[in-house]
Structure formats: C-alpha cells, structure tokens
C-alpha cells in the first residue's frame, strides 16, 4: 500500500508558480519568505474569496520590485508609486487612472501606510463610471522594496510614513479624503486626481523624450 501524499497548502501552490516566474532571479527560500510575509501583511483583508489571489499578486509585485532594486530586472518605463493612508481611495484611483492613460508606458503601484480591509465602495462606483474596475483590487501595505523601486513617489495625506531615499522624486498631492463619503462627494476627488494624473503623465513622457 503506497503512502498518500500530503495535501499541498495554497502557499505551496503559489510558491510553485512564483518560482517559475522568477526562475534564475530568486531561489525558493527567498520566494517563500516573501510569500509568508505577504500573507501576514494581508491578513486584515475581508474578501476571503480572493485571498489566495491577493497574496500571490502582492508577493509577485514585491519580488518584482526587489529584483529591480537589485538590478536583476531592468525596466525601460518610469516607475510610479502612489501612497495614501488606507490605500482604499485616493491612491487606488490615481494608480488605476495613470495605468489607464499610460497604456503600458508607465508602471504603477499603490500602497497604504495603514491599509484598510477593503476598497471604499464609493470609490469603486465612481471608477466604474469611467469603465475602470476596482472591485478586485485590494489595499496593500507600504513596503520598503516598492519605495526603493519607484522613480516617483506621490503621497496623499500619509504624513512622514513613507521613507525618503535619495535619487527619487517625491510629490505630495493635497486631496480630500473620500473615506466615509458618498458617490457625489467622491466624484470631484476622482476628477481632480485624473487632472493631476494627466499632467504627471505628460511630464514623465516628456522627460523621457528629452533624454
């Protein structure tokens, strides 16, 4: 009688996929360490249905950022990081809008100094009006490697929670907080973010053209 194999955990399955994606860049030990830490950092999230997906996406982005800072992955597009307190409103809208308008010409991340358990429903609603789906996004904690990987860091009311590294461009956008507000109040915040995002994009792409 043969022994039955022990059932594999969801982290084992994710580690297998990430090991293939980062083959030749990171070993299994590093991947598992970041994966376990990413699971711990997303334990606050309410949407258990997507939990495995969130953990994998969060760990993948962190590993990609780490590889960039170590020169193991070279990117030819600007890296922008949006940071707010909860990563449930302003930074999520900014990241989605910049990603939409950039069409692959900029790589975008977002994070929160104290991430919420879910995206603000009013934010999801006003972004849906533009055809941008945030329903499957999730608040992500701010981690050191994503700051190090960024060329531009844009903060939105998170104070001094974001570490400062030389050689990066830091901007602070003074915007109303959509937390606890309805769709009618969040819509003008979205529109102001889109205005600033288009100016930022023109600046980033113009600077690349000049170089």
N, C-alpha and C positions, 0 to 999 in steps of 0.2 A: 504494500500500500504506500503510495507516494505522499509526501507531506504537501499540504496545501500551502501555496504562497500567501504570505500575509497581505491583506488588502493595502494598497498604497494610499497614502494621505493625499489631500488636494495639494499640499505644498510639494510633495514628491513629483506630482504630475507637472506642476508649474515649473519646478526646477529643471525637469527634463526639457521642457520647451525653451526655457531661457538658456540652458546650456548649449542647445543647438544654435540659438540666435547669436550667442556671444562666444561661440567656439573660436579658440585661438586668441581671445581677448581676456576672458576671465575664467578661472578654474571653478569647479563645482563648489568648493568651500566658500569662496567669495560670494557666489550666487546665492547659496543657501543662507549665508549670514545676512545679506541684504534682504532676502525674501522673508526671513523670520522677523527682522526688524520692521519691514514694511507691514507685515501682518499685525504686529504690536501697535504700530502707529495708526492703523486704520480700524482698530477695534471699536472706535466710537461710532462707526457708521451704522445707520439704521437699516439700510436696504440689504438685508441678508441674502436676498435672491441674487444680487450681483456681487456678492462679497469676493468670491474667488476671482472674478474678472477684475475688480478694483485692485486687489492685491497684486495680481500679475501686471497690470498696467502701471501701477505705482512703482513696483520694483524694477520694471523694464526702463522706465524713464530715469530712475535714479542711477541704474547701471550705465545707461547711455551717457548721462551727464558725467558720471565718474570717468568713463572711458575718454570723454572729450577733455576733461581736465588733465588726464594723464597722457594725452596725445595719441591714444590708441584708436580713436575715431576722429577724423578730421572732417569738419563741416564747412561748406562754402557759402552758407547763408547766415545772416545775423541771428543771434540767439537772444530772445526777449523773455524776461520773467516778470509777471505781474504778481504783486503781493498785497493782500489786504488782511484784515484780522481773521475773518471766518472762512475765506475762500468759498463763500456761498452766494456772492452777489457781484460786487464791482469787478474783482479780478477775474471771475469766471466770464462775465460779459466781455471784458476787454480782451481776454485770450481768444474767445470764440470769434469776436469781430475782427481782430487782427489776423487770425488764421484764415478767416473767410476772405478778407480783402487781399491778403498777401498771395494767396493761391500758390503756396509752396516756396515763395521767395524769402520767407522768414520762418524760423522755427520758434514756436511759442510754448511757454509753460506758465502755470499759475500755482500759487500756494497760499496758505494762511498761517499766520503766527499762532492762532488758536483756532484750528479748523472746527467748523460746525459738523453736525451729524448728517446734514443733507443740504442740497441746494435750495435756496429760497424759492418757493412756488411762484411768487410774483415775477421773479427773475426768469424762471423757465417760461412763463406765459408771455412776457414781452419779447423774449428772444424768439419764441415760436412765431410771433407775428412777422418776423423777418425771415422765417424759414430756417432758423438755426436751432437745432435740437440739443438742449442741455439736460434732458430727462435722464440720460445715462451717464452724466458726469458726476463727480463726487468731490467733496472738499478734501484737499491734500495738505498734509503738514509741510511746513517750510523745512527743508533740509540743506545742509551745507553744500553738498555737491551740486545742487541745481543753481545755487547762487554763484558758485565758482565757474560754472559752465556758461553763465549768461554774459552777453556783451552789454546789454542794457537791462537795468533793474528798475521797475516802476512800482513805487509804493503808494498805497492808498489808505492812509489813516492807521497804519500799524506802528507808528512811532519809531523807536530805535530797535525793534525786534529783528530787523534784517541786518546781518553782518556786513561790514564795509570792507571791500577788498580793492586794492589799487588796480588801476587799469580798466575799471568798469565805469560805465556811465550810469549815474543814478538820477532819477527824476521822481518827484513827489506830486501826485495829482490830488488836489483837494476837491473831493467829490462827496455829495451827500450819501449817507449810508442807507441802502434800501432795506435793511433789516426791519421787520415789523411793519413795513409799508405795503400798500396795495398797488395794483397794476397802474392806476392813474398817476401815482407818485413816482413809481419806478421808471415809467416810460421816458420822462425827460432826463433822468440819470443815464439811461441807456443811450439816448440820443447825444448827450454831451460826451459820453465815452466814445461813441462812434466818431464824433467830430475830431476828438483828440487822437484817436487811432489812425485816422486817415492822414492827419498832419505828421504823426510819427512815422507812418509807412513811407510817405513821400521823402521825409528826412533820411530814413535808413537807406532807401533805394537810391536817392540822390547822392548820398555819401559814397555808396558802393560804385556808382557810375564815375564819380570823380577820381576814385582810386584805381 
